[in-house]
C-alpha cells in the first residue's frame, strides 16, 4: 500500500514572501518585498555576541528564558507601558514572534473553536488556527484607512469565539490601533470567555509623534491577552529569530506547556547579548525617528511618481496605490514590476483569504538610502 498524507493544511502553499523574493533574485530586481532591514546591525551587538560566546553562554538557556534578559524586558515594559510583569511567571523568550503566536494559539484554541482575525492579516495566523482544528473568522479592515468596523466585529462574535488576534502597528498596512479601539474591544468581550493575542512586533516603529498603544498598558485587557514582541524587528536582527511573549500567569502556564516541546529554550548567547544591550533604552527609543526618516525619505523620492502613497503610521512598510496606472490585478502587476522594471513588492491581496484586490502594493523601506534611491528612480519612471 502506498502511504499518503491527509494534510492538516491542504490550502497552504509557499508564502508570497518566498515567491516574490525568489522572483526578485531570478530577475536581479531590487527587493522591497520581504520585510527585512537592508543595512548592518549595530557593531555593539556583534561585539556582545562574541563576548557572550567566549564567556561560556553556549549551552541550553532556562526554558522560560535567561533571568537577566527577563529582568531587562520587565524593566523595558514598565518604562514603556507602566506595567511591570513578573519575570518568573509572565514572560517567555521565544524563537521569534511567529513561534510565540503559534504557541499562544495552540495554548488556548481547540477543535471547533472560532478565532477572529482582521484582514489584511499577516499570513502565519490562519495556518496555526487551522492546525488546531479551529475555524478562522475573517473581518476586513475598512479601506482605505484600514480601521476596524466594531459593529461588524460585534456581529461576528458567537458562542464558539475563543480568540481575537489584533496587530498594531499593522503589517502590511501600517495602521495603528488607538486607546478607543482597545477600550471598545474590551467592552465587547469583557463578559465572554474570549482571549486576545496582540501582535506588537513593530511597537517601537511609529511615526509623526504618535505613541504606540500597547495592550500591556490596558489594565483590563492585558488580563486576558498574550502580547508578542520581536527583537528581530526592533534591533534589525531578523535572522536571529528572537522574540518574547508576556501574558498573565494562568495563561503563560499553558503557553509554556507547549513552548517547552516546540523549542524548549532559545539561543543562549543571543539572550545574554540582548540582556546587556537592553540596558541602554536609546537602543529602542531612537527607532521612531530613525524609521520615520527612512519613510519620509522614500516618500520624498517618489512624490513625482504615479503611485499614490497611503497612510503609514507605523511598521517599516509603505503601501502604494497604483489604480491610476493600470487596472491589472495586484499579483500580476507586482510580477510585472519585478520582471520588467526590476523592483519587487508584495501584492496586498495575498493578505486576504478571498484575495481582495484594491490595487495596492506593499514596499519595505527598511533599506539603505542608496537602495531607496534606485527603487524611487524606477517607480518614477513608470
C-alpha positions in Angstrom: 0.0 0.0 0.0 1.3 3.4 -0.9 1.3 5.7 2.1 -0.1 9.3 1.8 -0.6 12.3 3.9 -4.0 13.6 4.7 -2.8 17.2 5.0 -3.8 19.2 8.0 -3.1 22.3 6.0 -4.4 21.4 2.5 -4.8 25.1 1.4 -1.3 26.3 2.5 1.3 26.8 -0.2 4.6 28.7 -0.4 4.3 32.1 1.2 4.1 35.2 -1.0 7.3 36.5 0.6 9.2 33.5 -0.6 7.6 33.7 -4.1 8.4 37.4 -4.6 11.9 37.2 -3.1 12.7 34.3 -5.4 11.3 36.3 -8.4 13.4 39.3 -7.3 16.5 37.1 -7.2 15.8 35.5 -10.6 15.3 38.9 -12.2 18.1 40.7 -10.4 15.5 43.1 -9.1 15.6 45.5 -6.1 13.9 43.5 -3.3 11.5 45.7 -1.4 9.1 42.8 -0.9 10.2 40.7 2.1 10.4 42.7 5.3 14.0 42.6 6.5 16.4 45.5 7.0 18.9 46.1 4.3 21.6 47.6 6.4 24.0 46.3 9.1 23.2 45.8 12.7 24.9 47.7 15.5 28.5 46.7 15.9 27.9 46.6 19.6 25.6 43.7 19.2 28.2 41.7 17.3 30.8 42.5 20.0 28.4 41.4 22.7 27.5 38.1 21.0 31.2 37.4 20.6 31.8 38.2 24.3 28.9 36.0 25.3 30.2 33.0 23.4 33.7 33.5 24.9 32.2 33.8 28.3 30.5 30.4 28.1 26.9 31.2 27.3 26.7 28.3 24.8 24.5 25.7 26.5 20.8 25.4 27.0 19.1 28.5 28.4 16.4 28.1 31.1 13.2 27.1 29.4 11.4 30.5 30.1 14.5 32.5 29.2 17.7 33.8 30.7 16.8 35.5 34.0 18.9 38.6 33.1 17.0 39.1 29.9 13.7 38.5 31.5 14.6 41.2 34.0 15.5 43.7 31.3 12.3 43.0 29.4 10.3 43.7 32.6 12.1 47.0 33.1 11.6 48.0 29.5 7.9 47.1 29.7 7.4 49.2 32.8 9.2 52.2 31.2 7.2 52.0 28.0 3.8 50.9 29.2 3.6 51.5 33.0 3.3 47.8 33.8 5.8 45.5 35.5 5.3 41.8 34.6 6.6 39.1 36.8 9.8 37.8 35.4 9.3 34.2 36.7 5.7 33.7 35.7 4.6 36.1 33.0 7.4 36.4 30.3 8.8 33.7 28.0 11.6 34.1 25.4 10.6 32.6 22.0 12.3 31.7 18.8 10.9 34.8 17.1 7.4 36.3 17.1 5.9 33.7 14.8 6.7 30.9 17.3 5.2 32.9 20.1 2.0 33.4 18.1 1.8 29.8 17.1 2.4 28.7 20.7 -0.2 31.1 22.1 -2.8 29.9 19.6 -2.1 26.3 20.4 -2.3 27.0 24.1 -6.0 28.2 24.1 -7.6 27.1 20.8 -9.3 23.7 20.5 -11.2 21.8 17.8 -14.3 23.7 16.6 -13.4 27.0 18.3 -13.6 30.2 16.3 -10.8 32.7 16.0 -11.4 36.2 14.7 -8.6 37.9 12.6 -8.6 41.2 10.8 -7.6 41.4 7.1 -5.2 42.1 5.5 -3.6 39.8 8.0 -0.1 38.5 8.4 0.0 35.0 7.0 1.1 33.0 10.0 -2.2 33.4 11.9 -4.6 31.2 9.9 -2.5 28.1 9.4 -1.9 27.8 13.1 -5.6 28.2 13.7 -6.4 25.6 11.1 -3.8 23.2 12.6 -5.7 23.4 15.9 -8.9 22.3 14.2 -10.5 25.7 14.7 -12.3 28.0 12.2 -10.9 31.4 11.2 -13.5 34.2 11.0 -12.2 37.0 8.7 -13.1 40.6 9.1 -11.8 43.1 6.5 -10.4 46.3 7.8 -12.1 49.4 6.3 -10.4 50.6 3.1 -8.6 52.9 2.6 -7.6 53.7 6.2 -7.7 50.1 7.4 -9.7 50.7 10.6 -11.9 48.2 12.4 -15.7 48.2 12.0 -16.6 47.4 15.5 -20.3 46.9 14.7 -19.3 44.2 12.2 -16.9 42.7 14.8 -19.7 42.6 17.4 -21.9 40.7 14.9 -19.2 38.1 14.3 -18.8 37.1 17.9 -20.5 33.8 18.6 -20.7 31.2 21.4 -17.7 29.5 19.7 -15.5 32.5 19.6 -12.4 31.7 21.7 -9.7 34.1 20.5 -9.2 37.5 18.8 -5.9 38.3 17.1 -5.0 42.0 16.7 -1.9 43.5 15.2 -0.7 47.1 15.8 1.3 48.6 14.2 -0.2 46.6 11.4 1.7 44.5 8.8 1.0 45.1 6.0 -1.0 48.3 6.2 1.0 50.5 8.7 -2.2 51.4 10.5 -2.4 51.5 14.3 -5.0 50.9 17.0 -6.0 53.7 19.3 -6.9 53.7 23.0 -10.5 53.9 22.0 -10.1 50.8 19.9 -8.7 48.8 22.8 -11.5 50.1 25.1 -14.1 49.1 22.6 -12.6 45.6 22.2 -12.6 45.1 25.9 -16.2 46.3 26.3 -17.4 43.8 23.6 -15.7 40.8 25.1 -15.5 41.5 28.8 -18.4 39.3 29.7 -17.2 36.4 27.5 -14.6 33.7 27.8 -12.5 35.1 24.9 -8.7 35.6 24.8 -6.6 38.0 22.8 -3.3 37.8 21.0 -1.8 41.2 20.4 0.9 41.1 17.8 3.0 44.1 18.6 6.3 43.3 16.8 6.5 46.9 15.4 5.8 48.5 18.7 8.8 50.8 18.5 8.3 51.8 14.9 5.7 54.5 15.0 5.6 57.9 13.3 4.5 61.6 13.4 4.6 61.8 17.2 2.0 59.1 17.6 2.5 56.8 20.6 2.1 53.0 20.3 -0.9 52.0 22.5 0.0 48.5 23.8 -2.5 46.0 25.3 0.0 45.9 28.2 -1.0 49.5 29.1 -4.7 48.5 29.2 -5.3 47.3 32.8 -8.3 45.1 32.0 -7.5 43.8 28.5 -4.0 42.6 29.4 -5.6 40.2 31.9 -6.7 38.0 29.1 -4.0 38.7 26.5 -0.8 37.3 25.1 1.3 40.2 23.9 4.0 39.3 21.4 7.2 41.3 20.7 10.2 40.9 18.4 13.8 41.7 19.0 14.4 41.0 15.3 12.2 43.9 14.2 13.4 46.2 17.0 17.2 45.7 16.6 17.3 44.9 12.8 18.3 41.3 13.5 15.5 39.3 11.9 17.9 36.4 11.3 18.4 35.9 15.0 14.7 34.8 15.3 14.3 36.1 18.9 11.2 37.4 20.4 9.1 37.1 23.6 5.6 36.8 24.9 4.0 38.5 28.0 0.8 37.1 29.5 -1.0 36.6 32.8 0.4 33.8 34.9 -2.6 31.4 34.3 -2.2 31.9 30.5 1.6 31.7 30.5 1.4 28.4 32.4 -0.5 26.9 29.4 1.8 28.7 26.9 4.9 27.1 28.4 3.4 23.6 28.3 3.6 23.9 24.5 6.7 26.1 24.3 8.8 23.5 26.1 8.0 20.9 23.5 8.2 23.1 20.4 11.6 24.7 21.1 12.3 24.1 24.8 14.7 27.1 25.0 16.2 29.7 22.7 19.6 30.7 21.6 21.7 31.3 24.8 24.4 33.7 23.5 21.8 35.9 21.8 19.8 36.1 25.1 22.9 37.1 27.0 23.7 39.7 24.4 20.2 41.2 24.5 20.2 41.3 28.3 23.2 43.6 28.1 22.1 45.6 25.1 18.7 46.5 26.6 20.3 48.3 29.5 20.6 51.3 27.1 17.0 52.4 26.4 18.1 54.5 23.5 18.5 51.3 21.5 14.8 51.2 21.1 13.6 54.7 21.9 15.5 56.1 18.9 13.7 53.8 16.4 10.7 56.1 15.7 12.9 58.9 14.5 15.2 56.5 12.6 12.4 54.9 10.6 10.4 58.0 10.1 13.4 59.5 8.4 13.5 56.4 6.2 9.8 56.6 5.4 9.9 60.3 4.7 13.0 59.9 2.5 11.3 57.3 0.4 8.1 59.3 0.0 10.1 62.4 -1.0 11.8 60.5 -3.7 8.6 59.1 -5.2 6.5 62.2 -4.9 6.5 62.8 -8.6 5.6 59.2 -9.4 2.1 58.0 -10.4 1.9 55.8 -7.4 -0.3 57.2 -4.6 1.1 56.7 -1.1 -1.3 55.6 1.6 -1.3 56.5 5.3 1.6 54.8 7.2 1.6 55.4 10.9 3.9 52.5 11.9 5.9 49.5 10.8 8.6 49.7 8.0 6.2 49.2 5.1 4.7 51.8 2.8 1.6 51.0 0.8 1.3 52.4 -2.7 -1.9 52.5 -4.7 -1.4 52.0 -8.4 -5.0 52.4 -9.6 -4.1 55.5 -11.6 -1.6 53.4 -13.6 -3.3 50.2 -14.5 -6.3 48.0 -13.7 -4.3 44.8 -13.6 -4.8 42.6 -10.6 -2.2 43.3 -7.9 -0.3 39.9 -8.2 0.1 40.2 -11.9 1.2 43.8 -11.6 3.7 43.0 -8.8 5.1 40.3 -11.0 5.4 42.6 -14.0 7.2 45.2 -11.9 9.6 42.6 -10.8 10.3 41.1 -14.2 10.1 44.2 -16.4 11.0 47.1 -14.1 13.3 45.2 -11.7 11.6 46.2 -8.4 9.8 43.7 -6.2 6.9 44.4 -3.8 4.1 42.4 -2.2 0.6 42.4 -3.6 -1.8 43.2 -0.7 -4.4 40.6 -1.9 -2.1 38.0 -0.6 -3.1 39.0 2.9 -6.8 38.4 2.3 -8.4 34.9 2.3 -10.6 36.0 -0.6 -7.8 37.8 -2.4 -9.5 41.2 -2.2 -7.8 43.5 -4.6 -7.7 47.2 -4.0 -4.8 47.9 -6.4 -2.3 48.2 -3.6 1.3 47.0 -3.2 3.5 46.9 -0.1 7.1 48.2 -0.2 9.6 47.8 2.6 11.6 51.0 3.2 14.0 49.5 5.8 16.8 49.8 3.3 19.8 51.9 2.7 19.2 55.3 1.1 21.1 54.1 -2.0 18.7 51.3 -2.4 15.7 53.6 -1.9 17.2 56.0 -4.5 17.4 53.2 -7.0 13.9 52.0 -6.2 12.4 55.5 -6.4 14.1 56.1 -9.8 12.3 53.0 -11.2 8.9 53.9 -9.6 9.1 57.5 -11.0 9.9 56.2 -14.5 6.6 54.1 -14.7 
